[in-house]
Amino acid sequence: MAWLHRGCLLLGAVLAAFLIVVSTSEGPHQPGVSRRSDAILDPAARGVITYENTANIASYQQDGILTYRGWQYTGWYRDSERAVIARRKLPSGRWQSTELDVDLYRDDSHNTIAMAVTASDGRLHVALPTHNEGIRYTRTRPGVASAPREVPWTSRVFERTRPSWPGAPEAPKTLTYPRFEVVRGRMLLTYRDGISGNGQQVLLRYDDTPAGTWSFLGSYTSSQGTYSSKYGTSTTRNAYLHGFTADPATGDLAITWTWREHPSGSCDGASVGNHDTGYAVSHDGGMTWTGNHGRVIGRTGTRDLIAVHDPHIVRGIPIDRGLMNQESQAFDNEGRLHVMTSRVRASDLDQLGGCARDLYTDRRRFARPYHAWRDDDGAWHETSLPTRQGSSGRTKIVFGNDDTAYVILPDARIMAATAASRWTDWRTVFAAGDVRNVSELIIDRSRLALDGVLSVAYQEPPRRAGLPSAFRIADFHLGSTAPHRPKSRKPERPPLPYEGSRRETAGID
């Protein structure tokens, strides 16, 4: 019977080795996601598509959906053009929504809603941007976000919409691409003043006073200077931010961006005219900016602004590659900054006559996502994901607790790569045939940090041009291989009609 004993030992060893291989392949080196829900917040949201997006979903919504103290908030425009703000108790409470006193400024996908909460007074702030036109801003009364159970969700908890930032009448009056961020406990707000190809990023800080005022700190990027390419010369531009985010490890504020030149510097007047990836960090809440190796390259509110000639470029990208602006950035749990961009590979340019001229068509055919990250020594690394975008749109990047990176592609696929591979082992972890979306998706970065659940908002394509379509939010558990749950077919309750708003606090405008 010794042979049987030895055979059993051998079989056991083989089985143990097999289980090790299986567990390794299914363990932390093989990340996954599991869809736990996919709800319809509005079956008939405004569905007019411009710039290949709607005014409800676009990549530059840094916080179009957010979580604070266990409640999640989002906003959209109804088919009637009326703005709506909604909330729910996590993890799976019913959505409550209410109309505001403001309509969509124009059918223009630049006009997406941005939100934030200030911990000092428990206000939910809502910026309703326009495209190079006037400010529209509202917020709740104090305490609404800090004690949500005690507050019925109606329009009466919001102030009337304003055409300026209270306390900061000198701030620029044109509002495009607002982004809020908490930096060392203080709320900052940035947006573009000016137009594409000739604009500056400006900065405001919330005063944390009972009156709820803002202070205008000034501009921090410059539109001036000379940029020359093999196609021509440009003397004006703007910085398009990929992100405006605080390092969770240090509290420092980091930005990355691409420059958009005046068409005179591009290969074709109709091309997008973006080039390079710039990087800057502020250790003092946005007032002083240094480049990758610690040299000061700009000071907010002075004549020394971040300019095209400053030492800021961390990835050199030519102007003819169809590089997209305003994609995404995020910090991992160790404080390393990661940036997603997308562009046409040099090897594909021959099929486009040497230049990506048609932004949407050429990107839809050839654009690929690129992941870049900064290590502890300040060196930057870049990998092309093994796929094409599948769309002309932009990606989002987030991190799990184990620093696995998850990239949400504009065609609603999710890809992942592990920190152990230095984010090179990219693979698809979600590609559901039942998800169809308009170009881009947005994510709740605050909820992910809170409970490890990834909430993704998206809008389904309208059946015909100009018709309304469904605005949805899907929840994913990261690192899970559980079966996906089906999408909901039953809409959430419709928004409460507008019932009036609070008057603004007197004497602060």
C-alpha positions as CSV (number, residue, x, y, z in Angstrom):
1,M,0.0,0.0,0.0
2,A,3.1,2.2,0.1
3,W,2.6,3.0,-3.6
4,L,-0.9,4.1,-2.9
5,H,0.3,6.4,-0.1
6,R,3.0,7.8,-2.3
7,G,0.4,8.3,-5.1
8,C,-1.9,10.2,-2.8
9,L,1.0,12.4,-1.6
10,L,1.9,13.1,-5.3
11,L,-1.8,13.8,-6.2
12,G,-2.1,16.0,-3.1
13,A,1.0,18.0,-4.1
14,V,-0.3,18.4,-7.7
15,L,-3.7,19.5,-6.4
16,A,-2.1,22.0,-4.0
17,A,0.0,23.4,-6.8
18,F,-3.0,23.7,-9.0
19,L,-5.0,25.5,-6.2
20,I,-2.1,27.9,-5.7
21,V,-2.1,28.7,-9.4
22,V,-5.8,29.2,-9.5
23,S,-5.9,31.3,-6.3
24,T,-3.1,33.4,-7.6
25,S,-4.8,33.9,-11.0
26,E,-8.0,34.8,-9.3
27,G,-6.5,36.8,-6.4
28,P,-5.2,40.3,-6.2
29,H,-3.3,40.1,-9.5
30,Q,-6.6,39.4,-11.3
31,P,-8.9,42.3,-10.2
32,G,-12.6,42.4,-11.0
33,V,-15.7,44.4,-10.6
34,S,-19.3,43.4,-9.8
35,R,-22.3,45.5,-10.8
36,R,-24.6,45.7,-7.8
37,S,-27.3,48.1,-9.2
38,D,-28.1,50.3,-12.1
39,A,-31.0,52.7,-11.4
40,I,-33.0,55.1,-13.6
41,L,-33.1,58.5,-11.9
42,D,-34.9,60.1,-14.8
43,P,-36.3,58.2,-17.8
44,A,-36.6,61.4,-19.8
45,A,-33.5,63.6,-19.1
46,R,-32.5,66.3,-21.6
47,G,-31.0,64.3,-24.5
48,V,-29.8,66.9,-27.0
49,I,-26.2,66.0,-27.9
50,T,-23.6,68.6,-28.7
51,Y,-19.8,68.0,-28.8
52,E,-20.8,64.3,-28.6
53,N,-22.2,64.7,-25.0
54,T,-25.2,66.1,-23.3
55,A,-25.4,68.8,-20.6
56,N,-25.9,66.0,-18.0
57,I,-22.6,64.0,-18.4
58,A,-19.2,65.2,-19.5
59,S,-15.6,64.5,-18.3
60,Y,-15.0,67.9,-16.8
61,Q,-17.6,67.3,-14.1
62,Q,-15.1,66.7,-11.4
63,D,-18.0,66.2,-9.0
64,G,-21.3,65.7,-10.9
65,I,-22.0,63.0,-8.3
66,L,-20.6,63.1,-4.8
67,T,-21.1,61.6,-1.3
68,Y,-21.0,63.3,2.1
69,R,-21.8,61.8,5.5
70,G,-23.4,58.7,4.0
71,W,-25.7,60.6,1.5
72,Q,-25.1,60.7,-2.2
73,Y,-26.0,63.7,-4.4
74,T,-26.2,64.3,-8.1
75,G,-27.9,66.7,-10.6
76,W,-29.2,66.8,-14.2
77,Y,-31.5,68.6,-16.5
78,R,-35.0,67.3,-17.3
79,D,-36.3,67.3,-20.8
80,S,-38.1,70.5,-19.9
81,E,-34.6,72.0,-19.3
82,R,-35.3,72.5,-15.6
83,A,-32.3,71.7,-13.3
84,V,-32.8,68.9,-10.7
85,I,-30.7,68.0,-7.7
86,A,-31.2,64.6,-6.1
87,R,-30.0,62.7,-3.0
88,R,-30.2,59.3,-1.4
89,K,-29.2,57.6,1.8
90,L,-26.4,55.0,1.1
91,P,-26.1,52.2,0.4
92,S,-29.4,51.7,-1.3
93,G,-31.9,54.3,-0.3
94,R,-34.5,55.6,-2.7
95,W,-33.6,58.8,-4.6
96,Q,-35.3,62.0,-3.6
97,S,-35.1,64.8,-6.2
98,T,-36.3,68.4,-6.5
99,E,-36.4,71.0,-9.2
100,L,-34.5,74.3,-8.8
101,D,-35.3,77.8,-10.0
102,V,-33.1,77.6,-13.0
103,D,-33.3,76.1,-16.6
104,L,-30.5,74.9,-18.8
105,Y,-28.8,78.0,-20.2
106,R,-28.4,76.4,-23.6
107,D,-28.3,73.0,-25.3
108,D,-24.5,72.8,-25.0
109,S,-22.7,69.9,-23.3
110,H,-20.3,72.3,-21.6
111,N,-23.1,73.3,-19.2
112,T,-22.9,70.3,-16.9
113,I,-23.6,70.7,-13.2
114,A,-20.8,70.7,-10.6
115,M,-21.3,70.3,-6.8
116,A,-19.4,70.4,-3.5
117,V,-20.1,70.4,0.3
118,T,-18.4,72.7,2.8
119,A,-17.9,71.0,6.1
120,S,-17.7,74.3,8.0
121,D,-21.4,75.0,7.4
122,G,-22.9,71.9,5.9
123,R,-24.0,73.6,2.7
124,L,-24.3,71.8,-0.7
125,H,-23.0,74.2,-3.4
126,V,-24.1,73.9,-7.0
127,A,-22.5,75.6,-10.0
128,L,-24.5,75.5,-13.2
129,P,-21.9,76.6,-15.7
130,T,-22.4,78.3,-19.0
131,H,-20.1,78.2,-22.0
132,N,-18.1,81.4,-21.8
133,E,-21.1,83.2,-20.4
134,G,-22.6,84.3,-17.0
135,I,-22.2,82.7,-13.6
136,R,-25.1,80.7,-12.2
137,Y,-24.6,79.5,-8.6
138,T,-26.9,78.3,-5.8
139,R,-26.5,76.5,-2.5
140,T,-28.5,75.1,0.3
141,R,-29.0,76.8,3.6
142,P,-26.4,75.9,6.3
143,G,-26.7,72.4,7.9
144,V,-28.6,70.7,5.1
145,A,-25.7,68.3,4.1
146,S,-24.5,67.8,7.7
147,A,-27.9,66.7,9.1
148,P,-29.8,65.4,6.0
149,R,-32.3,63.3,7.9
150,E,-33.7,66.3,9.5
151,V,-34.3,68.2,6.3
152,P,-37.2,67.5,3.8
153,W,-35.7,67.6,0.3
154,T,-37.5,70.4,-1.6
155,S,-36.4,73.5,-3.5
156,R,-37.0,75.5,-0.3
157,V,-33.7,74.3,1.2
158,F,-31.9,76.1,-1.7
159,E,-31.2,79.8,-2.1
160,R,-32.2,81.5,-5.3
161,T,-29.8,81.2,-8.1
162,R,-27.2,84.0,-8.2
163,P,-25.2,85.6,-11.1
164,S,-22.1,86.1,-8.9
165,W,-20.1,84.6,-6.1
166,P,-21.2,86.2,-2.8
167,G,-18.4,88.3,-1.4
168,A,-16.4,88.2,-4.6
169,P,-17.9,90.7,-7.1
170,E,-14.5,91.2,-8.7
171,A,-14.3,87.5,-9.8
172,P,-14.6,87.0,-13.6
173,K,-18.2,86.8,-14.7
174,T,-17.8,84.1,-17.4
175,L,-18.2,80.6,-16.0
176,T,-16.8,77.5,-17.9
177,Y,-15.7,74.2,-16.3
178,P,-16.1,74.9,-12.6
179,R,-14.2,72.4,-10.3
180,F,-14.4,72.4,-6.5
181,E,-11.8,70.8,-4.2
182,V,-11.2,70.7,-0.5
183,V,-7.5,71.4,0.2
184,R,-6.4,71.2,3.9
185,G,-9.9,71.7,5.1
186,R,-10.6,74.8,2.8
187,M,-12.9,74.7,-0.2
188,L,-11.4,76.0,-3.4
189,L,-13.1,76.7,-6.7
190,T,-11.4,77.0,-10.1
191,Y,-12.9,77.8,-13.5
192,R,-11.9,79.2,-16.9
193,D,-12.2,82.9,-17.6
194,G,-12.1,83.5,-21.3
195,I,-12.5,81.2,-24.3
196,S,-10.9,78.2,-25.9
197,G,-7.5,79.2,-27.1
198,N,-7.4,82.4,-25.1
199,G,-8.3,81.9,-21.4
200,Q,-7.0,81.7,-17.9
201,Q,-7.8,79.5,-14.9
202,V,-8.9,81.5,-11.9
203,L,-9.1,80.6,-8.2
204,L,-11.5,81.4,-5.4
205,R,-11.5,80.2,-1.7
206,Y,-14.5,79.8,0.5
207,D,-14.3,82.0,3.6
208,D,-16.0,79.7,6.1
209,T,-17.9,82.6,7.6
210,P,-21.5,82.7,8.7
211,A,-22.4,84.8,5.7
212,G,-20.9,82.1,3.3
213,T,-18.7,84.4,1.3
214,W,-16.0,83.6,-1.2
215,S,-12.6,85.4,-1.8
216,F,-11.3,85.8,-5.3
217,L,-7.6,84.9,-5.3
218,G,-6.8,85.6,-8.9
219,S,-5.6,83.8,-12.1
220,Y,-2.9,81.2,-12.0
221,T,-2.4,80.2,-15.7
222,S,-1.5,82.5,-18.5
223,S,-2.9,82.7,-22.0
224,Q,0.2,84.7,-23.3
225,G,3.5,83.6,-24.8
226,T,4.7,82.2,-28.1
227,Y,4.4,78.5,-29.1
228,S,5.7,77.3,-32.4
229,S,5.2,74.0,-34.1
230,K,6.1,72.8,-37.6
231,Y,2.7,74.0,-38.7
232,G,2.9,77.6,-37.5
233,T,3.0,79.9,-34.4
234,S,0.4,80.7,-31.8
235,T,0.5,83.6,-29.3
236,T,-2.6,82.8,-27.2
237,R,-3.9,79.6,-25.6
238,N,-5.6,78.2,-22.5
239,A,-4.8,75.4,-20.0
240,Y,-7.3,72.6,-20.0
241,L,-7.2,70.8,-16.7
242,H,-7.2,67.0,-16.5
243,G,-7.7,67.4,-12.7
244,F,-7.6,69.8,-9.8
245,T,-7.1,67.4,-6.8
246,A,-5.6,67.2,-3.4
247,D,-3.0,64.6,-2.5
248,P,-4.6,62.4,0.3
249,A,-1.1,61.8,1.7
250,T,0.2,65.4,2.0
251,G,-2.8,67.7,1.3
252,D,-0.9,69.3,-1.6
253,L,-2.9,70.5,-4.5
254,A,-1.9,69.1,-7.9
255,I,-3.0,70.0,-11.5
256,T,-2.2,68.4,-14.8
257,W,-3.2,69.9,-18.1
258,T,-2.9,70.2,-21.8
259,W,-2.5,73.5,-23.7
260,R,-5.0,74.4,-26.4
261,E,-3.4,76.7,-28.9
262,H,-4.9,79.3,-31.2
263,P,-5.6,77.5,-34.5
264,S,-2.6,79.4,-36.1
265,G,-0.3,76.9,-34.4
266,S,-2.1,73.8,-35.5
267,C,-1.8,71.5,-38.5
268,D,-5.3,72.5,-39.6
269,G,-7.6,75.3,-38.6
270,A,-10.3,72.7,-37.8
271,S,-8.0,70.4,-35.7
272,V,-8.1,70.4,-31.9
273,G,-4.7,72.1,-31.3
274,N,-3.9,70.4,-28.0
275,H,-0.3,69.5,-27.0
276,D,1.8,68.2,-24.1
277,T,1.0,67.2,-20.5
278,G,1.9,69.8,-17.9
279,Y,2.2,69.3,-14.2
280,A,2.3,71.7,-11.2
281,V,1.8,71.3,-7.5
282,S,1.0,73.8,-4.7
283,H,2.0,73.3,-1.1
284,D,0.2,76.4,0.1
285,G,-3.4,76.0,-1.0
286,G,-3.1,77.2,-4.6
287,M,-1.1,80.4,-4.1
288,T,2.4,79.2,-5.3
289,W,2.9,76.6,-8.0
290,T,6.1,74.5,-8.6
291,G,7.0,72.2,-11.5
292,N,8.0,68.6,-11.4
293,H,11.5,69.3,-9.8
294,G,10.5,72.0,-7.3
295,R,11.1,75.2,-9.3
296,V,8.4,77.9,-8.8
297,I,6.6,78.4,-12.1
298,G,3.7,80.6,-11.0
299,R,2.1,82.6,-8.3
300,T,-1.7,83.1,-8.1
301,G,-3.0,86.6,-8.4
302,T,0.3,88.1,-9.7
303,R,1.9,88.7,-13.0
304,D,4.0,85.5,-12.7
305,L,1.5,83.0,-13.9
306,I,2.0,79.4,-15.2
307,A,2.9,80.0,-18.9
308,V,3.7,77.9,-21.9
309,H,7.4,78.7,-21.7
310,D,7.8,77.6,-18.0
311,P,9.4,74.2,-17.2
312,H,6.3,72.2,-16.7
313,I,6.0,69.5,-19.4
314,V,6.2,65.9,-18.1
315,R,5.0,64.2,-21.2
316,G,5.8,65.8,-24.6
317,I,2.9,65.3,-27.0
318,P,2.9,67.0,-30.5
319,I,0.0,69.1,-31.5
320,D,-1.0,66.9,-34.4
321,R,-2.0,63.7,-32.4
322,G,-5.6,64.5,-31.7
323,L,-4.8,64.7,-28.0
324,M,-8.0,65.2,-25.9
325,N,-8.2,67.9,-23.2
326,Q,-9.8,67.5,-19.7
327,E,-9.5,63.7,-19.3
328,S,-8.8,62.7,-15.7
329,Q,-6.3,62.4,-12.9
330,A,-6.3,60.7,-9.5
331,F,-4.0,59.9,-6.6
332,D,-3.4,56.4,-5.4
333,N,-3.3,55.6,-1.7
334,E,0.4,56.2,-1.6
335,G,0.1,59.7,-2.9
336,R,1.3,59.0,-6.5
337,L,-0.4,61.0,-9.1
338,H,-1.9,59.3,-12.2
339,V,-3.1,60.9,-15.3
340,M,-5.2,59.5,-18.2
341,T,-4.9,61.0,-21.7
342,S,-5.9,59.7,-25.1
343,R,-4.5,60.4,-28.6
344,V,-3.6,58.9,-31.9
345,R,-0.4,56.8,-32.1
346,A,2.4,58.1,-34.3
347,S,2.2,54.8,-36.3
348,D,-1.5,55.6,-37.1
349,L,-0.9,59.1,-38.4
350,D,0.0,58.0,-41.9
351,Q,-3.6,56.8,-42.3
352,L,-4.7,60.4,-41.5
353,G,-2.3,62.2,-43.8
354,G,0.2,62.9,-41.0
355,C,-2.2,64.9,-38.8
356,A,-5.4,64.2,-36.8
357,R,-7.6,66.9,-38.3
358,D,-11.1,65.8,-37.6
359,L,-11.4,65.6,-33.8
360,Y,-14.3,63.3,-33.5
361,T,-14.0,61.0,-36.5
362,D,-10.2,60.5,-36.3
363,R,-10.3,59.9,-32.5
364,R,-13.2,57.5,-32.9
365,R,-11.2,55.5,-35.3
366,F,-7.7,55.6,-33.8
367,A,-7.5,57.2,-30.4
368,R,-5.9,55.0,-27.6
369,P,-5.9,55.6,-23.9
370,Y,-2.6,56.3,-22.2
371,H,-1.9,56.0,-18.5
372,A,1.0,58.1,-17.0
373,W,2.1,58.2,-13.3
374,R,4.6,60.0,-11.2
375,D,6.8,58.0,-8.9
376,D,8.3,59.0,-5.5
377,D,11.4,60.3,-7.2
378,G,9.5,62.6,-9.6
379,A,10.0,60.4,-12.6
380,W,7.0,59.9,-14.9
381,H,6.1,56.6,-16.6
382,E,3.6,56.0,-19.3
383,T,1.8,52.9,-20.8
384,S,-0.6,52.6,-23.7
385,L,-3.6,50.5,-22.7
386,P,-4.0,47.5,-25.1
387,T,-7.2,48.8,-26.7
388,R,-8.7,51.7,-28.6
389,Q,-11.0,54.1,-26.9
390,G,-14.1,52.9,-28.8
391,S,-15.3,56.5,-28.8
392,S,-14.1,60.0,-29.3
393,G,-14.8,60.6,-25.6
394,R,-12.7,60.6,-22.5
395,T,-11.8,58.2,-19.6
396,K,-11.9,58.3,-15.8
397,I,-9.4,56.7,-13.5
398,V,-9.9,55.5,-9.8
399,F,-8.1,53.3,-7.3
400,G,-9.1,50.4,-5.1
401,N,-7.8,49.9,-1.6
402,D,-4.9,47.8,-2.9
403,D,-4.0,50.5,-5.4
404,T,-5.4,48.6,-8.4
405,A,-6.2,51.1,-11.0
406,Y,-9.6,51.0,-12.7
407,V,-10.2,53.0,-15.9
408,I,-13.7,53.7,-17.1
409,L,-13.6,53.9,-20.9
410,P,-16.0,56.2,-22.8
411,D,-17.8,53.2,-24.3
412,A,-18.6,52.0,-20.7
413,R,-15.9,49.2,-20.5
414,I,-13.9,49.1,-17.3
415,M,-10.2,48.0,-17.5
416,A,-7.9,47.4,-14.5
417,A,-4.2,47.1,-13.8
418,T,-2.4,46.2,-10.5
419,A,0.2,48.2,-8.6
420,A,2.4,45.0,-8.4
421,S,2.8,45.2,-12.2
422,R,3.5,49.0,-12.0
423,W,0.1,49.3,-13.8
424,T,1.1,47.5,-17.0
425,D,-1.1,44.4,-16.8
426,W,-4.2,46.0,-18.1
427,R,-7.3,43.8,-18.8
428,T,-11.0,44.3,-19.3
429,V,-13.0,43.6,-16.1
430,F,-16.4,44.9,-17.3
431,A,-18.0,45.0,-20.7
432,A,-21.8,44.5,-20.5
433,G,-23.8,44.3,-23.6
434,D,-26.8,45.9,-21.9
435,V,-25.0,49.3,-21.3
436,R,-25.3,52.0,-23.9
437,N,-24.2,55.5,-23.2
438,V,-23.6,58.9,-24.8
439,S,-19.9,59.2,-25.2
440,E,-18.7,59.6,-21.6
441,L,-19.3,58.6,-17.9
442,I,-18.6,60.3,-14.6
443,I,-17.8,58.9,-11.2
444,D,-18.3,59.6,-7.5
445,R,-14.7,59.8,-6.2
446,S,-15.8,60.6,-2.6
447,R,-17.9,57.5,-2.2
448,L,-15.1,55.3,-3.5
449,A,-12.9,56.7,-0.7
450,L,-15.7,56.2,1.8
451,D,-16.8,52.6,1.3
452,G,-15.0,51.2,-1.8
453,V,-18.1,51.3,-4.0
454,L,-17.7,52.9,-7.5
455,S,-20.8,54.9,-8.5
456,V,-20.9,55.7,-12.2
457,A,-23.4,58.1,-13.8
458,Y,-24.2,57.9,-17.5
459,Q,-26.9,58.8,-20.0
460,E,-28.4,56.5,-22.5
461,P,-28.5,57.6,-26.2
462,P,-31.8,59.1,-27.3
463,R,-33.8,57.0,-29.8
464,R,-33.7,60.0,-32.2
465,A,-31.8,63.2,-32.2
466,G,-33.1,65.7,-29.7
467,L,-35.4,63.3,-27.8
468,P,-35.0,62.7,-24.1
469,S,-33.2,59.7,-22.7
470,A,-32.5,57.9,-19.4
471,F,-30.1,59.3,-16.8
472,R,-28.7,56.4,-14.7
473,I,-26.4,55.6,-11.9
474,A,-24.7,52.2,-11.6
475,D,-22.8,50.9,-8.5
476,F,-19.9,48.5,-8.7
477,H,-18.0,46.6,-6.0
478,L,-14.3,46.7,-6.8
479,G,-12.3,43.6,-6.4
480,S,-15.4,41.4,-6.6
481,T,-16.1,38.5,-9.0
482,A,-19.8,38.1,-8.0
483,P,-22.3,37.9,-10.8
484,H,-23.6,41.2,-12.2
485,R,-27.0,42.2,-11.1
486,P,-29.4,43.3,-13.9
487,K,-30.3,46.9,-14.7
488,S,-33.4,48.4,-13.1
489,R,-36.3,49.0,-15.5
490,K,-38.4,50.9,-13.0
491,P,-37.6,54.7,-12.7
492,E,-37.1,56.4,-9.4
493,R,-39.8,58.8,-8.2
494,P,-40.1,62.0,-10.3
495,P,-38.6,65.2,-8.9
496,L,-40.8,67.5,-6.8
497,P,-41.8,70.6,-8.7
498,Y,-40.1,73.9,-7.8
499,E,-41.8,75.4,-4.8
500,G,-39.8,78.5,-4.2
501,S,-36.3,79.2,-2.8
502,R,-34.8,81.1,0.1
503,R,-33.7,84.6,-0.4
504,E,-30.0,85.3,-0.5
505,T,-28.3,86.6,2.6
506,A,-28.5,90.3,2.4
507,G,-25.5,92.6,2.0
508,I,-22.8,90.2,0.8
509,D,-22.9,90.7,-3.0
